[in-house]
Amino acid sequence: MSNFDDLKYQCSRRHFLSRSSMGFGTAALATMLNPAGILNAFGQGPSADPIGPHFAPKAKRVIYLFQSGGPSHLELLDYKPTLQELNGEEIPASIRGSQRLTGMSAYQKSFPMAGSQFKFSQHGKAGGWFSDLIPHTASIADELCVIRSMHTEAINHDPAITFFQTGSQQTGRPSFGSWMSYGLGSMNDNLPTFTVLLSRTREGDQPLYSRLWGNGFLPSLHQGVQFRGGADPVLYLKDPEGLSRVSRRRMLDALRELNQKEHERVMDPEIDSRIAQYEMAYRMQTSVPEAMDLSDEPDEVFELYGEKARIPGTYAANCLLARRLAERDVRFIQLYNQGWDQHGNLPNDIATMAKDTDQPSAALIKDLKRRGLLEDTLVVWGGEFGRTSYSQGRLSPTNYGRDHHPRCFSVWVAGGGIKAGSVYGKTDDFGYNIASNPVHVHDFQATLLHLLGFDHQKLTYLNQGRRFRLTDVSGHVVKDILA
C-alpha cells in the first residue's frame, strides 16, 4: 500500500476515477508494475525527452528582446502626420470610443492629440517608416517584418507582460521559453535551454518578476536561468573555497544515488528534474564563464554593438551575449530591458531609450546574419502595449507624455522564416485603432510556434484535468508574414 499512498499525492482523485473504466484491479496492477508510467499517462510526470516538433521548423532558437514599459509606436515605427497637423486639438470622441482608461488618465477632462516631435523617413524595399530616433534599426529595414497592428487585452504593465510571456494575464502559467524547452529540448548539454538577461536603461520602471521566466506547472527543469553581469553570472554556481572538482564530483555522485533511492520510494518525477539540474550546474561551472567572457571579442565587434557592450549588464552587452549564447545553441534567450514607461517627459526619455537600444538591437541582427545564424534564429523586438495618441496630462510645445494603450502598437521580428523587408497591418490616421490586419497576442504566439515547428493547438500539457497551451483557447497563424 505504500506505493499507492505515494501515488495519491501526485494524481488527483478526478484524474484517477476518470481513468478507472479499465477496472480498479488493472489500475492497481499497472501502478505496481510501472508507477511512473501511470503518472505520465495522467500528464503529471515529466519526461526527460522533448515531445519534438509537429513538422519541419524554420527556426530552432529564439532571441526575444523585450522592451519593458511599453515603447511608443507613435515615436518609433508608426508615422502619423495627422497627429502632428492636429497637435493640441481634442481627439474625436468617435475615435476614442468607450475604451477603458488607466487610473492615470481617467481623471482627464480633455484629451489633446500629441504629434510626435521626431521626424520619420522611409527605408527598405517595403518603404517602411522609421523614426530618426532609430537610424540603426532603419538600416536593417530589409531584414525586418514590422507588425503595426498588434493588440492586447491588458492595460497595466504586470498583467500585460505576463500575457505576452505566458499567454495568460494570471500568474502561474509556463513562460514562452519554458514551453519551447518542453517542446524542443536542449541543443547544448553544457548550457541551460532557456536563459534570461536583464538590463535597465532608466530608473523608475515597473519591476520584473522571476515568474515571467518560470516553468509554471511544467517540470522545473524547463524554467529560465537568469545570467547576470559581473563576476558571478549565475548565483551559487561556484564551488566554495577549498572544495575541489574531484570532491564536488564525488558529492554529486552520492547525492544522485540518494535521490534515485528516494525516487524509487516516492516516485516523485521532480526528483529526476532535480538530479538533472544538479548535473547541469556542474557542467555550467565551466561553460558559463567561457560563454560570458567577452575578452576574446575583437574591437570591431564592440564598435558594431557600441561601446556600452564592454560594460557588463548593459543592454548592449546583453545583446552581444545573446549572440554568443545563440552560437552555443541555447534554445531560448530572453532579454528584458526596462525604462520605456513614459507618462511624462516623453520626448527626452524616449530619446534616451532609443539611443541605448537602437544600435545594439540592429547590431545583433547584422552579427547573426554574417555568421549564418539569422536564417534559423527568430529575433523579436517589442513591449507589452503601445501608448495613447493623446497626451497624458498637460501638453506643451516641447513636452508631453502618453498613457498605456493596448488597442494597437508595433513590434518587429526578423530571421527564422519571417518575411524579411515587410510591413504588416495598419492603424488609423490617429494611431489609436487598428485599420487592417489585426494581430492579437495569441496570434503572434501561434505564429512564432509555427516557425518553430509546432501546431500551437497541439503543444499542450495536462494539468489538473485540463490541457493547457501557450495560446490558451485562441490564436491563429498569421501566414502573410511568413517567408
DRENDO-1510 file (C-alpha; in Angstrom, 1 decimal, always signed):
<recs>
REC; n; res; u; v; w
REC; 1; MET; +0.0; +0.0; +0.0 .
REC; 2; SER; +3.0; +2.4; +0.4 .
REC; 3; ASN; +3.2; +2.8; -3.4 .
REC; 4; PHE; -0.4; +3.7; -3.6 .
REC; 5; ASP; -0.1; +6.2; -0.7 .
REC; 6; ASP; +2.7; +7.9; -2.6 .
REC; 7; LEU; +0.8; +7.9; -5.8 .
REC; 8; LYS; -2.3; +9.5; -4.4 .
REC; 9; TYR; -0.5; +12.7; -3.6 .
REC; 10; GLN; +0.7; +13.1; -7.3 .
REC; 11; CYS; -2.6; +12.2; -9.0 .
REC; 12; SER; -5.9; +13.8; -8.2 .
REC; 13; ARG; -8.9; +11.8; -7.4 .
REC; 14; ARG; -10.7; +13.2; -10.5 .
REC; 15; HIS; -7.8; +12.0; -12.7 .
REC; 16; PHE; -7.8; +8.6; -11.2 .
REC; 17; LEU; -11.5; +8.0; -11.4 .
REC; 18; SER; -11.7; +9.3; -14.9 .
REC; 19; ARG; -9.3; +6.6; -16.0 .
REC; 20; SER; -10.8; +3.8; -13.8 .
REC; 21; SER; -13.1; +2.3; -16.5 .
REC; 22; MET; -10.4; -0.3; -17.1 .
REC; 23; GLY; -11.1; -1.7; -13.7 .
REC; 24; PHE; -9.5; -0.9; -10.3 .
REC; 25; GLY; -7.6; -4.2; -10.4 .
REC; 26; THR; -5.9; -3.4; -13.7 .
REC; 27; ALA; -5.1; +0.1; -12.4 .
REC; 28; ALA; -3.6; -1.2; -9.3 .
REC; 29; LEU; -1.5; -3.7; -11.2 .
REC; 30; ALA; -0.3; -1.0; -13.6 .
REC; 31; THR; +0.6; +1.1; -10.6 .
REC; 32; MET; +2.7; -1.7; -9.0 .
REC; 33; LEU; +4.4; -2.6; -12.3 .
REC; 34; ASN; +5.2; +0.9; -13.5 .
REC; 35; PRO; +4.1; +3.7; -11.2 .
REC; 36; ALA; +5.9; +6.4; -13.1 .
REC; 37; GLY; +4.3; +5.3; -16.3 .
REC; 38; ILE; +0.8; +5.8; -14.9 .
REC; 39; LEU; +1.7; +9.2; -13.7 .
REC; 40; ASN; +2.8; +10.1; -17.2 .
REC; 41; ALA; -0.4; +8.8; -18.6 .
REC; 42; PHE; -2.2; +11.4; -16.4 .
REC; 43; GLY; +0.1; +14.1; -17.7 .
REC; 44; GLN; +1.6; +14.7; -14.3 .
REC; 45; GLY; +5.0; +13.2; -14.8 .
REC; 46; PRO; +7.7; +14.9; -16.8 .
REC; 47; SER; +9.7; +13.2; -19.4 .
REC; 48; ALA; +13.4; +14.0; -20.0 .
REC; 49; ASP; +12.7; +13.7; -23.7 .
REC; 50; PRO; +11.2; +16.7; -25.6 .
REC; 51; ILE; +7.9; +16.0; -27.4 .
REC; 52; GLY; +9.5; +17.2; -30.6 .
REC; 53; PRO; +8.1; +19.5; -33.4 .
REC; 54; HIS; +5.0; +18.6; -35.3 .
REC; 55; PHE; +6.5; +19.5; -38.6 .
REC; 56; ALA; +9.8; +20.8; -40.0 .
REC; 57; PRO; +10.7; +24.0; -38.3 .
REC; 58; LYS; +12.1; +27.1; -40.0 .
REC; 59; ALA; +13.8; +28.3; -36.8 .
REC; 60; LYS; +15.5; +26.4; -34.0 .
REC; 61; ARG; +16.1; +29.2; -31.5 .
REC; 62; VAL; +14.6; +32.5; -30.3 .
REC; 63; ILE; +16.2; +35.7; -29.1 .
REC; 64; TYR; +13.4; +37.8; -27.5 .
REC; 65; LEU; +14.3; +41.5; -26.9 .
REC; 66; PHE; +11.5; +42.5; -24.6 .
REC; 67; GLN; +11.3; +46.3; -24.1 .
REC; 68; SER; +9.6; +46.5; -20.8 .
REC; 69; GLY; +7.3; +49.5; -20.1 .
REC; 70; GLY; +5.5; +49.9; -23.5 .
REC; 71; PRO; +7.5; +51.7; -26.2 .
REC; 72; SER; +5.5; +54.4; -28.0 .
REC; 73; HIS; +4.8; +53.2; -31.5 .
REC; 74; LEU; +4.0; +56.8; -32.5 .
REC; 75; GLU; +7.6; +57.9; -31.8 .
REC; 76; LEU; +9.3; +54.9; -33.3 .
REC; 77; LEU; +7.6; +52.8; -36.0 .
REC; 78; ASP; +4.2; +54.2; -36.9 .
REC; 79; TYR; +4.3; +57.6; -38.6 .
REC; 80; LYS; +1.1; +59.7; -38.1 .
REC; 81; PRO; +1.3; +63.1; -39.7 .
REC; 82; THR; -2.3; +63.7; -38.9 .
REC; 83; LEU; -1.4; +63.9; -35.2 .
REC; 84; GLN; +1.2; +66.5; -36.0 .
REC; 85; GLU; -1.2; +68.5; -38.1 .
REC; 86; LEU; -3.9; +68.4; -35.3 .
REC; 87; ASN; -1.5; +68.7; -32.4 .
REC; 88; GLY; -3.3; +70.1; -29.3 .
REC; 89; GLU; -6.8; +69.5; -30.6 .
REC; 90; GLU; -9.2; +67.2; -28.9 .
REC; 91; ILE; -9.1; +63.7; -30.2 .
REC; 92; PRO; -12.6; +62.9; -31.7 .
REC; 93; ALA; -14.9; +61.0; -29.4 .
REC; 94; SER; -15.7; +58.7; -32.3 .
REC; 95; ILE; -12.0; +57.6; -32.4 .
REC; 96; ARG; -11.6; +57.2; -28.7 .
REC; 97; GLY; -14.9; +55.4; -28.2 .
REC; 98; SER; -15.5; +53.7; -25.0 .
REC; 99; GLN; -12.0; +52.5; -24.4 .
REC; 100; ARG; -11.2; +51.8; -20.7 .
REC; 101; LEU; -8.5; +54.1; -19.3 .
REC; 102; THR; -6.0; +53.6; -16.6 .
REC; 103; GLY; -6.4; +55.5; -13.4 .
REC; 104; MET; -3.6; +57.8; -14.5 .
REC; 105; SER; -5.7; +59.5; -17.3 .
REC; 106; ALA; -9.3; +58.6; -16.4 .
REC; 107; TYR; -9.5; +61.9; -14.4 .
REC; 108; GLN; -8.7; +64.0; -17.5 .
REC; 109; LYS; -11.4; +66.3; -18.8 .
REC; 110; SER; -9.7; +66.8; -22.2 .
REC; 111; PHE; -7.6; +64.5; -24.4 .
REC; 112; PRO; -5.4; +66.7; -26.6 .
REC; 113; MET; -3.7; +64.9; -29.5 .
REC; 114; ALA; +0.1; +64.9; -29.3 .
REC; 115; GLY; +2.0; +64.7; -32.5 .
REC; 116; SER; +5.5; +63.2; -32.4 .
REC; 117; GLN; +8.3; +65.7; -32.3 .
REC; 118; PHE; +10.6; +63.4; -34.2 .
REC; 119; LYS; +11.0; +63.1; -38.0 .
REC; 120; PHE; +10.2; +59.9; -39.9 .
REC; 121; SER; +11.6; +58.6; -43.2 .
REC; 122; GLN; +11.0; +55.6; -45.4 .
REC; 123; HIS; +13.5; +52.8; -45.6 .
REC; 124; GLY; +13.9; +49.4; -47.3 .
REC; 125; LYS; +12.1; +47.8; -50.2 .
REC; 126; ALA; +8.8; +47.9; -48.4 .
REC; 127; GLY; +9.2; +51.7; -47.7 .
REC; 128; GLY; +8.5; +51.3; -44.0 .
REC; 129; TRP; +8.5; +54.4; -41.9 .
REC; 130; PHE; +11.2; +54.7; -39.2 .
REC; 131; SER; +11.8; +57.5; -36.8 .
REC; 132; ASP; +15.1; +59.3; -36.8 .
REC; 133; LEU; +15.4; +58.1; -33.2 .
REC; 134; ILE; +16.3; +54.6; -34.6 .
REC; 135; PRO; +18.6; +55.1; -37.5 .
REC; 136; HIS; +20.4; +51.8; -36.9 .
REC; 137; THR; +17.1; +49.9; -36.9 .
REC; 138; ALA; +16.2; +51.7; -40.1 .
REC; 139; SER; +19.4; +50.5; -41.7 .
REC; 140; ILE; +18.2; +46.8; -41.4 .
REC; 141; ALA; +14.7; +47.5; -42.7 .
REC; 142; ASP; +15.1; +44.8; -45.3 .
REC; 143; GLU; +15.7; +42.2; -42.6 .
REC; 144; LEU; +12.7; +43.1; -40.6 .
REC; 145; CYS; +9.0; +42.4; -40.6 .
REC; 146; VAL; +7.3; +45.3; -38.8 .
REC; 147; ILE; +3.9; +44.5; -37.4 .
REC; 148; ARG; +1.9; +47.7; -36.8 .
REC; 149; SER; -1.4; +46.1; -35.8 .
REC; 150; MET; -0.6; +44.3; -32.6 .
REC; 151; HIS; -3.2; +44.5; -29.9 .
REC; 152; THR; -3.6; +43.0; -26.4 .
REC; 153; GLU; -6.2; +42.7; -23.7 .
REC; 154; ALA; -4.3; +44.0; -20.7 .
REC; 155; ILE; -3.9; +47.7; -19.9 .
REC; 156; ASN; -1.5; +47.6; -17.0 .
REC; 157; HIS; +2.2; +46.5; -17.0 .
REC; 158; ASP; +2.3; +43.4; -14.9 .
REC; 159; PRO; -0.7; +41.5; -16.5 .
REC; 160; ALA; +0.3; +42.8; -19.9 .
REC; 161; ILE; +3.9; +41.5; -19.7 .
REC; 162; THR; +2.6; +38.2; -18.1 .
REC; 163; PHE; +0.2; +37.9; -21.0 .
REC; 164; PHE; +2.9; +38.2; -23.6 .
REC; 165; GLN; +5.3; +35.9; -21.8 .
REC; 166; THR; +2.9; +33.2; -20.7 .
REC; 167; GLY; -0.3; +33.5; -22.7 .
REC; 168; SER; -2.4; +34.5; -19.7 .
REC; 169; GLN; -2.8; +37.6; -17.6 .
REC; 170; GLN; -2.9; +35.5; -14.5 .
REC; 171; THR; +0.3; +34.2; -12.9 .
REC; 172; GLY; +1.3; +30.6; -12.7 .
REC; 173; ARG; +1.4; +29.6; -16.4 .
REC; 174; PRO; +4.6; +28.4; -18.1 .
REC; 175; SER; +6.6; +31.1; -19.9 .
REC; 176; PHE; +7.2; +31.0; -23.7 .
REC; 177; GLY; +10.8; +29.8; -23.1 .
REC; 178; SER; +9.6; +27.0; -20.9 .
REC; 179; TRP; +7.2; +25.8; -23.5 .
REC; 180; MET; +10.0; +25.8; -26.0 .
REC; 181; SER; +12.2; +23.9; -23.7 .
REC; 182; TYR; +9.4; +21.4; -23.1 .
REC; 183; GLY; +8.7; +21.0; -26.8 .
REC; 184; LEU; +12.1; +21.1; -28.4 .
REC; 185; GLY; +14.6; +20.2; -25.6 .
REC; 186; SER; +18.2; +21.2; -25.5 .
REC; 187; MET; +20.8; +21.6; -28.2 .
REC; 188; ASN; +23.6; +22.1; -25.8 .
REC; 189; ASP; +24.4; +19.7; -22.9 .
REC; 190; ASN; +26.5; +22.3; -21.0 .
REC; 191; LEU; +24.2; +25.4; -21.0 .
REC; 192; PRO; +20.6; +25.8; -20.0 .
REC; 193; THR; +18.0; +25.5; -22.7 .
REC; 194; PHE; +16.4; +28.8; -21.6 .
REC; 195; THR; +18.4; +31.8; -20.4 .
REC; 196; VAL; +17.5; +35.2; -19.2 .
REC; 197; LEU; +19.4; +38.5; -19.2 .
REC; 198; LEU; +18.2; +41.7; -17.5 .
REC; 199; SER; +19.2; +45.3; -18.1 .
REC; 200; ARG; +17.8; +48.8; -17.3 .
REC; 201; THR; +18.3; +52.0; -19.2 .
REC; 202; ARG; +16.3; +54.3; -16.9 .
REC; 203; GLU; +15.3; +54.0; -13.3 .
REC; 204; GLY; +11.7; +54.1; -12.1 .
REC; 205; ASP; +10.0; +51.5; -14.3 .
REC; 206; GLN; +7.8; +48.6; -13.1 .
REC; 207; PRO; +9.7; +45.6; -11.6 .
REC; 208; LEU; +10.2; +42.4; -13.4 .
REC; 209; TYR; +9.4; +39.2; -11.5 .
REC; 210; SER; +11.2; +35.8; -11.9 .
REC; 211; ARG; +7.8; +34.1; -12.6 .
REC; 212; LEU; +8.0; +35.8; -16.1 .
REC; 213; TRP; +10.6; +33.1; -16.9 .
REC; 214; GLY; +9.2; +30.5; -14.7 .
REC; 215; ASN; +8.1; +27.0; -15.6 .
REC; 216; GLY; +4.6; +27.2; -14.1 .
REC; 217; PHE; +3.2; +23.7; -14.0 .
REC; 218; LEU; +5.8; +22.3; -16.4 .
REC; 219; PRO; +8.7; +20.3; -14.8 .
REC; 220; SER; +11.1; +22.6; -13.1 .
REC; 221; LEU; +14.0; +21.7; -15.5 .
REC; 222; HIS; +12.2; +23.9; -18.1 .
REC; 223; GLN; +12.4; +27.1; -16.1 .
REC; 224; GLY; +14.6; +30.0; -17.3 .
REC; 225; VAL; +18.1; +30.5; -15.8 .
REC; 226; GLN; +19.0; +34.1; -15.1 .
REC; 227; PHE; +22.5; +35.2; -16.1 .
REC; 228; ARG; +23.9; +38.3; -14.5 .
REC; 229; GLY; +26.6; +40.8; -15.4 .
REC; 230; GLY; +29.8; +40.7; -13.3 .
REC; 231; ALA; +32.0; +38.1; -11.7 .
REC; 232; ASP; +29.2; +35.7; -10.8 .
REC; 233; PRO; +26.9; +35.3; -13.9 .
REC; 234; VAL; +24.8; +32.6; -12.1 .
REC; 235; LEU; +24.3; +32.8; -8.4 .
REC; 236; TYR; +25.7; +30.0; -6.2 .
REC; 237; LEU; +27.3; +28.3; -9.2 .
REC; 238; LYS; +30.9; +28.4; -7.9 .
REC; 239; ASP; +32.2; +25.9; -5.5 .
REC; 240; PRO; +33.1; +27.1; -2.0 .
REC; 241; GLU; +36.7; +27.8; -1.3 .
REC; 242; GLY; +38.6; +24.6; -0.5 .
REC; 243; LEU; +36.2; +22.3; -2.4 .
REC; 244; SER; +38.0; +20.7; -5.4 .
REC; 245; ARG; +36.3; +19.5; -8.6 .
REC; 246; VAL; +37.0; +15.9; -7.6 .
REC; 247; SER; +35.3; +16.4; -4.3 .
REC; 248; ARG; +32.3; +18.2; -6.0 .
REC; 249; ARG; +32.0; +15.2; -8.4 .
REC; 250; ARG; +32.0; +12.7; -5.6 .
REC; 251; MET; +29.4; +14.7; -3.7 .
REC; 252; LEU; +27.1; +14.9; -6.7 .
REC; 253; ASP; +27.5; +11.1; -7.3 .
REC; 254; ALA; +26.5; +10.4; -3.7 .
REC; 255; LEU; +23.6; +12.9; -4.0 .
REC; 256; ARG; +22.4; +11.3; -7.2 .
REC; 257; GLU; +22.4; +7.9; -5.5 .
REC; 258; LEU; +20.4; +9.2; -2.6 .
REC; 259; ASN; +17.9; +10.9; -4.9 .
REC; 260; GLN; +17.5; +7.8; -7.1 .
REC; 261; LYS; +16.7; +5.8; -4.0 .
REC; 262; GLU; +14.2; +8.4; -2.9 .
REC; 263; HIS; +12.6; +8.4; -6.4 .
REC; 264; GLU; +12.2; +4.6; -6.2 .
REC; 265; ARG; +10.4; +5.1; -2.9 .
REC; 266; VAL; +8.1; +8.0; -3.6 .
REC; 267; MET; +8.0; +8.1; -7.4 .
REC; 268; ASP; +8.2; +11.9; -7.5 .
REC; 269; PRO; +9.1; +12.9; -11.0 .
REC; 270; GLU; +10.5; +16.2; -9.8 .
REC; 271; ILE; +13.4; +14.3; -8.3 .
REC; 272; ASP; +14.6; +13.4; -11.8 .
REC; 273; SER; +14.4; +17.1; -12.6 .
REC; 274; ARG; +16.5; +17.9; -9.5 .
REC; 275; ILE; +19.2; +15.4; -10.5 .
REC; 276; ALA; +19.3; +16.8; -14.0 .
REC; 277; GLN; +19.6; +20.4; -12.6 .
REC; 278; TYR; +22.5; +19.4; -10.3 .
REC; 279; GLU; +24.3; +17.9; -13.2 .
REC; 280; MET; +23.7; +20.9; -15.4 .
REC; 281; ALA; +25.0; +23.2; -12.7 .
REC; 282; TYR; +28.2; +21.1; -12.5 .
REC; 283; ARG; +28.8; +21.4; -16.2 .
REC; 284; MET; +27.9; +25.1; -16.2 .
REC; 285; GLN; +30.8; +25.8; -13.9 .
REC; 286; THR; +33.0; +25.5; -16.9 .
REC; 287; SER; +30.6; +26.5; -19.8 .
REC; 288; VAL; +29.1; +29.7; -18.3 .
REC; 289; PRO; +32.3; +31.6; -17.6 .
REC; 290; GLU; +33.5; +30.8; -21.1 .
REC; 291; ALA; +30.3; +31.9; -22.7 .
REC; 292; MET; +30.1; +35.1; -20.7 .
REC; 293; ASP; +33.7; +36.1; -21.2 .
REC; 294; LEU; +33.8; +38.9; -23.8 .
REC; 295; SER; +37.6; +39.3; -23.7 .
REC; 296; ASP; +38.0; +37.2; -26.9 .
REC; 297; GLU; +35.7; +39.5; -28.9 .
REC; 298; PRO; +37.6; +41.8; -31.4 .
REC; 299; ASP; +37.4; +45.6; -31.2 .
REC; 300; GLU; +35.3; +45.7; -34.3 .
REC; 301; VAL; +32.5; +43.7; -32.6 .
REC; 302; PHE; +32.4; +46.3; -29.8 .
REC; 303; GLU; +32.3; +49.0; -32.4 .
REC; 304; LEU; +29.3; +47.2; -34.0 .
REC; 305; TYR; +27.3; +46.9; -30.8 .
REC; 306; GLY; +28.5; +50.2; -29.2 .
REC; 307; GLU; +31.0; +51.0; -26.5 .
REC; 308; LYS; +28.5; +50.1; -23.8 .
REC; 309; ALA; +28.9; +46.5; -24.9 .
REC; 310; ARG; +32.1; +46.5; -22.8 .
REC; 311; ILE; +30.1; +47.2; -19.6 .
REC; 312; PRO; +28.6; +44.0; -18.1 .
REC; 313; GLY; +24.8; +44.2; -17.5 .
REC; 314; THR; +24.1; +46.8; -20.1 .
REC; 315; TYR; +21.6; +46.2; -22.9 .
REC; 316; ALA; +24.4; +46.3; -25.5 .
REC; 317; ALA; +26.5; +43.8; -23.5 .
REC; 318; ASN; +23.4; +41.5; -23.2 .
REC; 319; CYS; +22.8; +41.7; -27.0 .
REC; 320; LEU; +26.3; +40.6; -27.6 .
REC; 321; LEU; +25.9; +37.8; -25.0 .
REC; 322; ALA; +22.7; +36.8; -26.8 .
REC; 323; ARG; +24.7; +36.2; -30.0 .
REC; 324; ARG; +27.3; +34.2; -28.1 .
REC; 325; LEU; +24.6; +32.1; -26.5 .
REC; 326; ALA; +23.0; +31.6; -29.9 .
REC; 327; GLU; +26.3; +30.4; -31.3 .
REC; 328; ARG; +26.4; +27.9; -28.5 .
REC; 329; ASP; +22.9; +26.6; -29.4 .
REC; 330; VAL; +21.0; +27.9; -26.4 .
REC; 331; ARG; +17.4; +27.4; -27.4 .
REC; 332; PHE; +15.6; +30.4; -26.0 .
REC; 333; ILE; +17.4; +33.6; -25.0 .
REC; 334; GLN; +15.3; +36.2; -23.2 .
REC; 335; LEU; +16.4; +39.8; -22.8 .
REC; 336; TYR; +14.4; +42.3; -20.7 .
REC; 337; ASN; +15.3; +46.0; -20.9 .
REC; 338; GLN; +13.5; +48.4; -18.5 .
REC; 339; GLY; +12.8; +52.1; -19.0 .
REC; 340; TRP; +10.1; +52.5; -21.6 .
REC; 341; ASP; +7.3; +53.7; -19.4 .
REC; 342; GLN; +7.0; +57.4; -20.3 .
REC; 343; HIS; +3.9; +59.0; -18.8 .
REC; 344; GLY; +5.6; +62.4; -18.9 .
REC; 345; ASN; +8.7; +64.0; -20.3 .
REC; 346; LEU; +8.4; +61.5; -23.2 .
REC; 347; PRO; +10.5; +63.3; -25.9 .
REC; 348; ASN; +13.6; +63.4; -23.6 .
REC; 349; ASP; +13.1; +59.9; -22.1 .
REC; 350; ILE; +12.3; +58.0; -25.3 .
REC; 351; ALA; +15.4; +59.6; -26.9 .
REC; 352; THR; +17.5; +58.2; -24.1 .
REC; 353; MET; +15.9; +54.7; -24.5 .
REC; 354; ALA; +16.4; +54.7; -28.3 .
REC; 355; LYS; +20.0; +55.8; -28.0 .
REC; 356; ASP; +20.7; +52.9; -25.6 .
REC; 357; THR; +18.9; +50.2; -27.6 .
REC; 358; ASP; +18.9; +51.1; -31.3 .
REC; 359; GLN; +22.5; +50.3; -32.2 .
REC; 360; PRO; +22.8; +47.0; -30.2 .
REC; 361; SER; +19.4; +45.7; -31.5 .
REC; 362; ALA; +20.4; +46.3; -35.1 .
REC; 363; ALA; +24.0; +45.0; -34.4 .
REC; 364; LEU; +22.6; +41.7; -33.2 .
REC; 365; ILE; +20.7; +41.2; -36.5 .
REC; 366; LYS; +23.8; +42.1; -38.5 .
REC; 367; ASP; +26.0; +39.9; -36.4 .
REC; 368; LEU; +23.7; +36.9; -36.6 .
REC; 369; LYS; +23.4; +37.3; -40.4 .
REC; 370; ARG; +27.1; +37.5; -41.1 .
REC; 371; ARG; +27.6; +34.4; -39.0 .
REC; 372; GLY; +24.9; +32.4; -40.8 .
REC; 373; LEU; +22.7; +32.3; -37.7 .
REC; 374; LEU; +19.8; +34.6; -38.7 .
REC; 375; GLU; +18.2; +32.2; -41.0 .
REC; 376; ASP; +17.3; +29.8; -38.2 .
REC; 377; THR; +17.1; +32.3; -35.3 .
REC; 378; LEU; +13.9; +34.2; -34.6 .
REC; 379; VAL; +14.6; +37.7; -33.2 .
REC; 380; VAL; +11.7; +39.5; -31.6 .
REC; 381; TRP; +11.7; +43.2; -30.5 .
REC; 382; GLY; +8.7; +44.8; -28.7 .
REC; 383; GLY; +7.0; +45.6; -25.5 .
REC; 384; GLU; +3.7; +44.8; -23.7 .
REC; 385; PHE; +1.5; +47.5; -25.3 .
REC; 386; GLY; +1.7; +50.9; -27.0 .
REC; 387; ARG; +1.0; +54.5; -25.9 .
REC; 388; THR; -2.0; +56.8; -26.4 .
REC; 389; SER; -2.4; +59.3; -29.3 .
REC; 390; TYR; -3.4; +61.9; -26.8 .
REC; 391; SER; -1.2; +63.5; -24.1 .
REC; 392; GLN; -1.5; +62.3; -20.6 .
REC; 393; GLY; -1.8; +65.5; -18.6 .
REC; 394; ARG; -0.7; +68.8; -19.8 .
REC; 395; LEU; +0.5; +69.2; -23.4 .
REC; 396; SER; +3.2; +71.8; -24.1 .
REC; 397; PRO; +5.1; +72.6; -27.2 .
REC; 398; THR; +8.2; +70.7; -26.1 .
REC; 399; ASN; +6.9; +68.2; -23.6 .
REC; 400; TYR; +4.1; +65.6; -23.3 .
REC; 401; GLY; +3.5; +62.1; -22.0 .
REC; 402; ARG; +1.5; +59.1; -23.2 .
REC; 403; ASP; -0.6; +56.6; -21.2 .
REC; 404; HIS; -0.8; +52.9; -21.8 .
REC; 405; HIS; -2.6; +51.8; -25.0 .
REC; 406; PRO; -3.5; +48.2; -25.6 .
REC; 407; ARG; -5.6; +48.8; -28.8 .
REC; 408; CYS; -2.7; +49.0; -31.2 .
REC; 409; PHE; +1.1; +49.0; -31.2 .
REC; 410; SER; +4.2; +47.9; -33.2 .
REC; 411; VAL; +6.7; +45.1; -32.8 .
REC; 412; TRP; +9.3; +43.8; -35.3 .
REC; 413; VAL; +10.5; +40.3; -36.0 .
REC; 414; ALA; +13.5; +39.1; -38.0 .
REC; 415; GLY; +15.0; +35.8; -39.2 .
REC; 416; GLY; +13.8; +32.2; -38.9 .
REC; 417; GLY; +11.2; +32.1; -41.7 .
REC; 418; ILE; +9.8; +35.6; -41.3 .
REC; 419; LYS; +9.1; +37.6; -44.5 .
REC; 420; ALA; +12.0; +40.0; -44.5 .
REC; 421; GLY; +11.6; +43.6; -45.6 .
REC; 422; SER; +7.9; +43.7; -45.0 .
REC; 423; VAL; +5.3; +45.8; -43.1 .
REC; 424; TYR; +2.1; +44.2; -41.9 .
REC; 425; GLY; -1.1; +45.8; -40.6 .
REC; 426; LYS; -2.2; +49.4; -40.4 .
REC; 427; THR; -3.6; +51.7; -37.8 .
REC; 428; ASP; -5.9; +54.6; -38.4 .
REC; 429; ASP; -4.7; +58.2; -39.0 .
REC; 430; PHE; -4.6; +58.9; -35.3 .
REC; 431; GLY; -2.7; +55.7; -34.4 .
REC; 432; TYR; -5.4; +54.9; -32.0 .
REC; 433; ASN; -7.3; +51.9; -33.6 .
REC; 434; ILE; -6.4; +49.1; -36.0 .
REC; 435; ALA; -7.5; +49.8; -39.6 .
REC; 436; SER; -6.4; +46.5; -41.1 .
REC; 437; ASN; -5.0; +43.0; -40.3 .
REC; 438; PRO; -5.1; +42.9; -36.5 .
REC; 439; VAL; -2.7; +40.6; -34.7 .
REC; 440; HIS; -3.7; +39.5; -31.2 .
REC; 441; VAL; -1.0; +38.4; -28.7 .
REC; 442; HIS; -2.2; +34.8; -29.2 .
REC; 443; ASP; -1.9; +35.1; -33.0 .
REC; 444; PHE; +1.6; +36.3; -32.5 .
REC; 445; GLN; +2.5; +33.4; -30.2 .
REC; 446; ALA; +0.8; +30.9; -32.6 .
REC; 447; THR; +2.9; +32.3; -35.5 .
REC; 448; LEU; +6.2; +32.1; -33.6 .
REC; 449; LEU; +5.4; +28.5; -32.5 .
REC; 450; HIS; +4.6; +27.6; -36.2 .
REC; 451; LEU; +8.0; +28.8; -37.2 .
REC; 452; LEU; +9.5; +26.6; -34.5 .
REC; 453; GLY; +7.6; +23.6; -35.9 .
REC; 454; PHE; +4.6; +23.4; -33.7 .
REC; 455; ASP; +0.9; +23.4; -34.2 .
REC; 456; HIS; +0.0; +25.7; -31.3 .
REC; 457; GLN; -3.2; +23.8; -30.6 .
REC; 458; LYS; -1.3; +20.6; -30.1 .
REC; 459; LEU; +1.6; +21.8; -27.9 .
REC; 460; THR; -0.3; +21.1; -24.7 .
REC; 461; TYR; +0.3; +19.9; -21.1 .
REC; 462; LEU; -2.3; +18.2; -19.0 .
REC; 463; ASN; -2.6; +19.9; -15.6 .
REC; 464; GLN; -5.4; +19.4; -13.0 .
REC; 465; GLY; -7.7; +17.9; -15.6 .
REC; 466; ARG; -7.2; +20.5; -18.3 .
REC; 467; ARG; -4.9; +20.6; -21.3 .
REC; 468; PHE; -3.1; +23.9; -21.3 .
REC; 469; ARG; -1.3; +25.6; -24.1 .
REC; 470; LEU; +0.6; +28.9; -24.6 .
REC; 471; THR; -2.2; +30.3; -26.7 .
REC; 472; ASP; -4.9; +29.4; -24.2 .
REC; 473; VAL; -8.1; +28.9; -26.3 .
REC; 474; SER; -7.5; +31.2; -29.2 .
REC; 475; GLY; -4.9; +32.3; -31.8 .
REC; 476; HIS; -4.2; +31.7; -35.4 .
REC; 477; VAL; -1.1; +31.7; -37.5 .
REC; 478; VAL; -0.5; +35.0; -39.4 .
REC; 479; LYS; +0.6; +33.4; -42.7 .
REC; 480; ASP; +1.1; +36.7; -44.5 .
REC; 481; ILE; +4.2; +37.4; -42.5 .
REC; 482; LEU; +5.8; +34.0; -43.3 .
REC; 483; ALA; +8.6; +33.8; -45.9 .
</recs>
